[in-house]
Amino acid sequence: MNANDTITDLAGRVTWSLAQLRELSPAELNAHPLGHPNSPGWLLWHTGRELDMQLAHLRESDQVWTTQGFRDRFDLGEIGDSLGYGHTPEEATSIQVANQGLAAEYIEACVEAVLDYAASVSEDGWDEVIDEYDGEPVTRQVRVTSILIDALEHLAQATYVAGMPDLDQ
């Protein structure tokens, strides 16, 4: 299996995981079990944002968030433009997602952007060192794999929380 196949497979797993999340009411989307600041809605929003922002940086292009109108459709103001890492509890709880379908559409558009990007990278382009982390080189393949794995982890968290009894309490 080559790098393009691996990235395509991982991207498909993100889409599959997203489809496994049960339909949540707006109250459930914005619930904060045991007072945790990250709701299922925040997790979905963040999944899209981390895919979008990191890929846009890698591609040196605009984000799906703005080019496809998601910024306006989510209507979160400036906080919606952030990534979510480092949010204070107040900032995290201010992310209110009223429509699970919109969040899913955003994530799917970001996954499509990843697939489009992957199709544009030559097989030897995946080994190019594009960054450094903790003094170690980061290749294009490692970066794209990392953002897709992060998306899978956040979708798994949302699915776990969605399975809690009395989620909207």
C-alpha positions in Angstrom: 0.0 0.0 0.0 1.4 3.4 -0.9 1.0 6.7 0.9 -1.9 7.9 -1.3 -3.8 4.6 -0.5 -3.1 5.0 3.2 -4.3 8.6 3.3 -7.4 7.7 1.2 -8.1 4.8 3.6 -7.8 7.0 6.7 -10.0 9.7 5.2 -12.6 7.0 4.5 -12.5 6.0 8.1 -13.2 9.5 9.2 -16.3 9.6 7.0 -17.4 6.2 8.2 -16.9 7.2 11.9 -18.9 10.4 11.3 -21.8 8.3 9.9 -21.8 6.1 13.0 -22.6 9.0 15.3 -26.3 8.8 16.3 -28.5 11.8 15.5 -28.3 14.2 18.5 -30.8 16.8 19.4 -29.6 20.4 19.8 -29.7 19.9 23.6 -27.6 16.8 23.3 -25.2 18.4 20.9 -24.5 21.1 23.4 -24.6 19.1 26.6 -21.6 19.2 29.0 -21.6 15.9 30.9 -20.2 16.3 34.4 -19.6 20.0 33.5 -16.9 19.2 30.9 -16.5 22.3 28.6 -16.2 20.2 25.4 -19.7 19.2 24.2 -20.4 16.7 21.4 -21.1 19.8 19.2 -17.7 21.3 20.2 -16.0 18.0 19.3 -17.7 18.0 15.9 -16.8 21.6 15.2 -13.2 21.1 16.4 -12.9 18.0 14.2 -13.7 20.1 11.1 -11.6 23.0 12.3 -8.4 21.0 12.9 -8.7 19.2 9.6 -9.4 22.5 7.8 -6.9 24.8 9.4 -4.0 22.4 9.3 -4.7 21.3 5.7 -5.1 25.0 4.6 -1.7 25.7 6.2 -0.1 22.8 4.4 -1.7 23.7 1.1 -1.0 27.4 1.6 -4.6 28.1 0.7 -7.9 29.4 2.1 -9.9 27.3 4.5 -13.1 25.5 3.6 -14.6 27.3 6.6 -14.6 30.5 4.6 -14.5 29.4 0.9 -17.6 27.2 1.3 -19.5 29.5 3.6 -19.3 27.5 6.8 -18.2 30.5 8.9 -21.5 32.2 8.1 -23.6 29.1 8.4 -22.3 28.2 11.8 -22.7 31.8 13.0 -20.2 31.5 15.9 -18.5 34.8 15.4 -14.7 35.2 16.0 -14.5 32.2 18.3 -15.7 30.0 15.5 -12.6 31.0 13.5 -10.3 29.4 16.2 -9.0 25.9 16.3 -10.2 25.0 19.8 -6.9 24.0 21.3 -6.3 26.1 24.4 -9.9 27.2 24.7 -10.8 28.4 28.2 -13.9 26.6 29.6 -15.9 29.7 28.8 -14.7 29.8 25.2 -15.4 26.1 24.7 -18.9 26.4 26.1 -19.6 29.3 23.9 -19.3 27.0 20.8 -23.0 26.1 20.3 -23.7 23.8 17.4 -27.4 23.8 16.6 -27.3 21.5 13.6 -25.5 18.2 13.5 -26.1 17.9 9.8 -24.2 21.2 9.3 -21.3 19.9 11.4 -21.2 16.7 9.4 -21.3 18.6 6.1 -18.4 20.7 7.2 -16.3 17.6 8.3 -17.2 15.9 5.0 -16.1 18.9 3.0 -12.8 19.0 4.9 -12.3 15.3 4.3 -12.9 15.9 0.6 -10.3 18.7 0.7 -7.8 16.2 2.2 -8.6 13.7 -0.6 -8.2 16.4 -3.3 -4.9 17.3 -1.7 -3.7 13.7 -1.5 -4.5 13.2 -5.1 -2.2 16.1 -6.0 0.8 14.8 -4.1 3.3 12.6 -6.0 4.4 9.4 -4.3 7.8 10.8 -3.5 6.2 14.1 -2.3 4.9 12.3 0.8 8.5 11.9 2.1 9.3 15.6 1.9 10.1 17.1 5.3 7.7 20.0 5.8 8.1 20.9 9.5 9.8 20.0 12.7 8.3 18.8 16.0 10.3 18.4 19.2 13.5 18.6 17.1 12.4 15.8 14.8 11.5 16.2 11.1 7.9 15.9 10.1 7.1 14.6 6.6 4.0 15.5 4.6 2.7 11.9 5.1 3.2 12.2 8.9 1.3 15.5 9.0 -1.7 14.4 6.9 -1.9 11.1 8.8 -1.7 13.0 12.1 -4.6 15.3 11.2 -6.8 12.4 10.1 -6.0 10.4 13.2 -6.9 13.4 15.3 -10.2 13.7 13.5 -10.9 10.0 14.2 -10.1 10.5 17.9 -12.4 13.4 18.3 -15.2 11.6 16.5 -14.7 8.6 18.8 -15.0 11.0 21.8 -18.2 12.4 20.4 -19.6 8.9 19.8 -18.7 7.9 23.3 -20.3 11.0 24.9 -23.4 10.5 22.7 -23.9 7.0 24.2 -24.2 8.4 27.7 -27.6 8.1 29.4 -29.3 11.4 30.0 -26.8 13.2 27.8 -29.0 16.4 27.7 -29.3 16.6 31.5 
